[in-house]
Amino acid sequence: MKEVLKKIVSFCWKALLVFFVVSILSVLLFRWIPIPFTPLMGIRLIEQLVEGKSLKCSKDWEPIENISPNLPLAVVCSEDQLFMEHHGFDLKAIEKAMAYNKKKKGKKIRGASTISQQTAKNVFLWQGRSWVRKGLEVYFTGLIEFMWSKERIMEVYLNVIEMGDGVYGAQAAAKANFKKDAKKLSQSESALIAATLPNPRKWSASAPSKYVQKRKNWILRQMNYHGGAIELEPEEEEEN
């Protein structure tokens, strides 16, 4: 019995070591190369197969310089206004979400995921609300914040995030909704795309509902308050 237990413990330690090595190397590798595929894309393709739909996975990787600066500003104003200040987690937003969820127990859960967390989740993990997945999200968020610049996090986010039914990333969303390249997105168009992100398969940027229009107008006001495009390069890189 002791020998069996020893083998199990040894296997677990080796598996844990392999996980850490592979995860760190993966994050390091994706610091430079485009993300070819994500777990969510695979899940959506399986869902389409099960539902008997035609397979749809539209994605076109574009470097951030080929994406209109209006879009990073729009998603920051919509999703994570402290993106440039935090180190992956917005603690105040988490506290507010916990207080809200405790007060509204049994109703729709409010999240507090930052752009960094959403990027980590989309690139490395599956969808869900289990504690295991959430713990892994924290781990991968810490890794990308440590190994990637804010510019790289934003670049990956804008290229892999789900922006419609079978539509992933800024270029695919710009083509699907406005028949143009992501580099040419206006403030209004960028705000519309950002407005749909909480539920991109239900809400449309090309045919926005009254609610999406309302969200777009709020995002545009936030963009105007901000006063211009966000500076994505970290301070230490600016000085070099």
Residue, then its C-alpha position, 0 to 999 in steps of 0.5 A: m500500500k505504501e509503495v502504491l501511495k508513493k508512486i501516486v505522489s511521485f506521479c502527481w509531482k511529476a505531472l505538476l512539474v510538467f504542467f508548470v514547465v509547459s505553461i511557462l514555456s507556452v506563455l513565453l512562446f506566445r509573447w511573440i507568435p500569433i495565437p493559432f487557435t483557442p479552446l473556446m474556438g474548439i468548443r464553439l466548433i463542437e457546438q456547431l457540429v452537435e447543433g447541425k450548423s455549418l462550421k464557422c470560425s472566422k479569424d484573421w490575426e493582425p498586429i496591433e499597429n494594424i488595428s484602429p487605436n479607437l478599438p483598444l480605447a473602446v474596450v478599455c472604457s467598456e471592459d476595464q478602465l484600470f487596465m493600464e494601472h492594475h497588474g491583472f486584477d481590479l481588486k475594487a471591482i472584485e469587492k464590488a462584484m462580491a458585495y453585489n452577488k451576495k446581496k442579489k443571491g440567486k440572481k445573475i452573477r456579476g463578474a469583475s474580470t479584467i482584460s488580462q483575465q479575459t485574455a488568459k481565459n480565452v488563450f489557455l482555458w475553457q469556459g466555466r465557473s469552477w474553482v479549479r478553472k478560476g484558480l488556473e485563470v489567476y495563475f495564467t493571468g499572473l504569468i502573462e502580466f509578468m511576461w507580456s507587456k500591456e501592449r501584447i496583452m491588448e494585441v492578443y485580446l483584440n485578436v482572440i476575443e469572441m466578437g460574434d457567432g464564429v467571429y474572433g478578433a478585431q479584423a474578423a469583426a470589422k469585416a463581418n460588421f462593417k465590411k472594412d479592415a480593423k485599421k479603419l474602424s471609427q470611434s462609433e464602430s469601435a464603441l459598437i463592437a465593444a458594446t456587444l462583448p458581454n454577449p457577442r453571439k446575441w448582440s450585433a454591432s451591425a444591427p444594434s438593438k436599443y440596449v446596444q445603442k445605449r451601451k455604445n453611447w455610454i462607451l463613446r462618452q467614456m472615450n471622450y472623457h479619456g481624451g485620446a488613445i491609450e498609451l500601451e507601452p509600459e513606462e520602462e519600455e518607453e524610456n529605453 
